[in-house]
């Protein structure tokens, strides 16, 4: 598989895109905190980074289904570059505001939906069916490595006193490299070939939703995954405020928690192709739910930092297994003509599913405190694990 030139190019493009996304996220978050952002304003930052998926995820899935997948990714990179350059010029000419930070994270996230949907849909076109779990494992690893390095890279930029505006220019370089790598993937792939029988846009969206609803396994899988991810996607917000309110550290120290989590995800991604073939996929969800329930409970109990980091490694391992299991199952069990639309729903859950948590967590952090909220999150994830055992059938067969 590593001899597959198309796979390596997609692999490289995904790395630099993810590296740029994560670095930009930290830079904008630090800008927000420098303007005196509170727990609520931080919650809105996360909300603006997630709401585009809920508003436009289904539409983008239907749009991508009929387009050249490589061109969608290329235009996504070009648009992100233009947004960053415009934001850079705005900061030079005008006073920076919280609103402009919210606007940029909203726009960049909106464009990212096109990139991630097309990337996930392109995978089965360039990788043999039997190698999809391994390919997803490598992609998950490279994404986590990119994020791991980017958080440390962002901390290094702050340490070297590199300004936020200069950091934006550095991020554009990463998007340029991603654009170049995608440009060499040939030929162009589509899920649907152009014809007079292509369905109307809104009908295509409804058809994709009906496909998911009528498949009881995928429908229940999305229910359990969505319930768990409402808290799971919001854990970053919890950890950032834990750093600030309990450990008295700023957002640039987020690597203290993200590093062990990403190391765990990398380990989980490495072992997941073997487990995928020899383990009931249902247990991949259970491992993640119960592991993070235990980890957040220990945060609420104020365990020593080193022990909390060890628990985050375990949680990361379970999360790596979960991601590979779900993505590989969808790519190998969903019809290719519906794959982009199914993945648009998956991306809606992954990114937009955390919006309820962002809204609630920001309010609760300011009212009941981080430690009490930790007990609530831990209990919720444990209950969702029980629901998973109850309603989700075995995923070995569709």
Beta strands, then each sheet from edge to edge (+ up, - down):
end
